[in-house]
Amino acid sequence: MEILYEDNHIIAINKKTSDIVQADKSGDVPLSEEVKAYIKEKYNKPGEVFLGIPHRIDRPVSGVVLFARTTKALTRLNKMFQEHDEEIKKTYWAIVGNLPSQDSATLIHYMVRDTEKNKSHAYDKEKKGSKKAILEYKLIGRSQRYYLLEIKLLTGRHHQIRCQLAKIGCPIKGDLKYGFPRSNENGGISLHAREISFIHPVSKERITITATPPLKDNLWKEFYQNL
């Protein structure tokens, strides 16, 4: 487990592609339980360890995940994530197989979530039950067959980056659900939560946490070394 940041109120982990953030029907041990075990051992805490989950990323995605170590931090982070997009800035990297029509752009779509299929659909115009989704991307790297995009997430919708990039003809490498033709060997997708910047819930200072992509993957390694 790679710890990126830790203090009395929060802890941030560089999540591996295979990790789930919190327990689900798979029955696999979630990252949250690993973090609790780490805190219990390191600080010799008796009884149950408190750990709040204000923020999640999808199982096939790697990168920064933020946890709260106190109820005060959890309450404030929950509010921040839900209401104050300007206080939290999230940056992702995505590897795609198709070159977007523009090197940089702001994408605005209206997204509808299909809970039965655990999938979202993006539309150019507002639809009943849709939510506005906004992201900015720019091309920051290219290899012989693939392209690296940096994405600033301006809203937080279900599968937003995956869905919006697929909508412009650039599904993320390995993302079968959104139209990429082949899976990745590790079963994940080439989407990485690169950085999160936010106002600390207690100290009120701006904290920026950055996560290295999974360098065991040769394509990530190539892009990372060439930046």
Secondary structure, 3 states (H helix, E strand, C coil): CEEEEECCCEEEEEECCCCCCCCCCCCCCCHHHHHHHHHHHHCCCCCCCCCECCCCCCCCCEEEEEEECCHHHHHHHHHHHHHCHHHCEEEEEEEECCCCCCCEEEEEEEEEEECCCCEEEEECCCCCCCEEEEEEEEEEEECCCCEEEEEEECCCCCCHHHHHHHHCCCCECCCHHHCCCCCCCCCCCCEEEEEEEEECCCCCCEEEEECCCCCCCHHHHHHHHHC
